[in-house]
Amino acid sequence: MATPAGDNQQAAVNQGGHGAIRPIGDGSILAKNAPQGSIENEFYARIRQGRYPHLTPVVPASYTADQVRYRQPQVTEPLDDRTHVYFENIAQGDVKKLDTKVGDKTSSRRELMEQHDMSRTGAALKEIKLSIADLATGSSQRGWRVVGGTDAPESRLRAGMNSQDILRSFSEDPQVWDQLIGKMEAIRAAAQQTDIGFIASSVFSVHGNHNGNEVVEAKLIDFAHVIDADRPLTQTADLAAADGRQNSPEQSTSTPETGNGAGPTTTAQGSSQTVNWTEMKDKYRSKFLEGMGNLIADAKAVREEKRQATVAGAANMRVSAATATAGSSAQPTAVPAVSTSSQQVLPRR
């Protein structure tokens, strides 16, 4: 049975994070505004080209406009690689969703100035705003925060402040947590084996039912601020041609300078300071890996809580059955119930 359009639209909003995102065709593919020349457009192109092979299994599959037309010939709306990226919708069907942003710092003023051509003032204001959010939501201590999902409030601030409770409510089934933790560990391992830095990327998790099949999935999403020190993520004509995409009329052909063996360097807009991409990549790569480790540890604590609750529930069912059997006697022996209150307090970070 096809997923209702409204459900697909909501899935698109949750899976894609910021920006205009919509399902196309039967809803199995999402279109997101990310023009050629943007970091996210280039990142997905590099994934398709096999530039980051360890990340391929943990990132949503993406497609060129021509590939989308081939997969979904019923689509009549214009599709253009110069304005959008197209990737799989992992949130189809009757599923719960959870979007967790990873890292204790989700912005970099210098990255915003250099990779997104923001002014010094604009980049500083955005960094201040997001730094306040990092502190207020607990990201600075925890290393991750909830930014959206089925049980999350619309306010990102409120969602972040209640991250641990929202994580805990995502599923009552320990087996679901077994699978999710395995997928989270795969994401961390892939990032560990890939020499790039992630700023404000997210783990998007779902579980539920789609077309009668159980679904448990987690993918790494949100790549607008990825840092590749060896080859900065700026659009190049040769990659677009090799990928089969339509070329943008304006392509960047600049190459970074090399700074005294310390890695590629460039000068940020409006700044006399030189950006050392290797240093910045290493910093945010470390923050992402640490945040993923904390998220996995908290998920494991939730899993243990759910296991204990399951065991206690099964014990209470046996107690109830025994009590009912003994109910025919005049004075049945009272059997104490087993408490189901086994909720653990997740460690505060």
Salt bridges, closest charged atoms under 4 A:
GLU40 OE1 - LYS32 NZ 2.89
GLU42 OE2 - ARG46 NE 3.18
ASP66 OD1 - ARG69 NH1 2.64
GLU77 OE1 - ARG22 NH2 2.57
ASP80 OD2 - ARG82 NH2 3.04
ASP104 OD1 - LYS287 NZ 2.99
GLU111 OE2 - HIS116 NE2 3.12
GLU111 OE1 - HIS225 ND1 2.98
GLU127 OE2 - LYS105 NZ 3.07
GLU127 OE1 - ARG109 NE 3.88
ASP134 OD1 - ARG145 NH1 2.63
ASP151 OD2 - LYS96 NZ 2.59
ASP165 OD1 - ARG168 NH1 3.07
GLU172 OE1 - LYS306 NZ 3.18
ASP178 OD1 - ARG303 NH1 3.08
ASP178 OD1 - ARG307 NH2 2.99
GLU185 OE2 - LYS300 NZ 3.28
ASP195 OD1 - LYS281 NZ 2.73
GLU217 OE1 - LYS183 NZ 3.49
ASP222 OD2 - LYS101 NZ 3.24
ASP228 OD2 - ARG46 NH1 3.24
ASP238 OD1 - ARG231 NH2 3.99
ASP243 OD2 - ARG48 NH2 2.61
ASP243 OD2 - ARG245 NE 2.97
ASP282 OD1 - LYS281 NZ 2.59
ASP298 OD1 - ARG349 NH1 2.65
GLU305 OE1 - ARG168 NE 2.88
GLU305 OE2 - LYS306 NZ 3.38
